[in-house]
Amino acid sequence: MKRISVIVTTYNWPEALKLCLDSLYAQTDRDFEIIIADDGSRSENLEKARRYCADAPVPVDYVHHEDNGFRAGTIRNKAAALSRGDYLLFVDGDCLMLPDFISKHRQLAEAGHFVPGNRILLSQAFTAEVLGKALPLYLRNWLYFGRLRLQGNINRVLPLLQLPLGRLRLLQPQKWEKAMTCNLAVWKNDFIAVNGFDELFEGWGYEDSDLVIRLIHAGIRRKEGRFAAPVLHLWHAQHDKSRQDINYQRLMERLARQELTVAERGVSQYLPSVPAL
């Protein structure tokens, strides 16, 4: 594998994005690039976020489009089209990664597979403290996280376990549930083959599940990333879920159609066109 492209989705939360980027800048594996996928941040937040990319120890690009509602799939497609790596690692800009996050995902990468990791959720009060003090949680040890769990500041600590599961990671090759783009890796060629995220999924909900289902229909199998590469997920208020039921119905229809692998409106519209011979 060559370079990994880390695609970080953000929207109007530069303080969280700064901590997210700080955790990426602290990675032990430096052979990656960052592409910020900004889903319409206001000009003042956009300016702050771009400043945080200055003097980064790895290459950073920034993709932004106007705010026209929740269009995370669209901005991720635009970021993926700009990427130069051959492996895409999607995270959210309100997530913090431990220093070995990139190296663990690199070790897990396997041809013909996508890899979903899991997450640890921070409480609302502790998230405010982390942001207010700019706490580098990603540099803390097991004992520190154990205390956080006892205090109710995080929802669990087990994802921090590093378990050598080997081929056990392949036991559920067609499981699509709980594969989310706050921590999801996929080969770029596979992503392009299924045409990336389908932008017909408008508003919050299930655009990531749709991607995973189409990957599975295309013969790409799940390789479990839990107990290897977790993220620390800051608390945030729920998104507008007015489109959730519509998106879920579309998802169920696609789940039943094994032949459906390619997004109707996906990443292809942003890729460089190939000149005719």
PyMOL commands that set and color helices and strands:
alter all, ss='L'
color gray80, all
select helices_A, chain A and resi 14-25+43-52+72-82+101-108+124-133+137-139+142-150+158-160+166-170+188-193+207-217+244-255+267-270
alter helices_A, ss='H'
color red, helices_A
select strands_A, chain A and resi 4-10+32-38+60-64+87-92+95-97+113-116+119-121+183-187+221-222+231-233
alter strands_A, ss='S'
color yellow, strands_A
deselect
rebuild
show_as cartoon
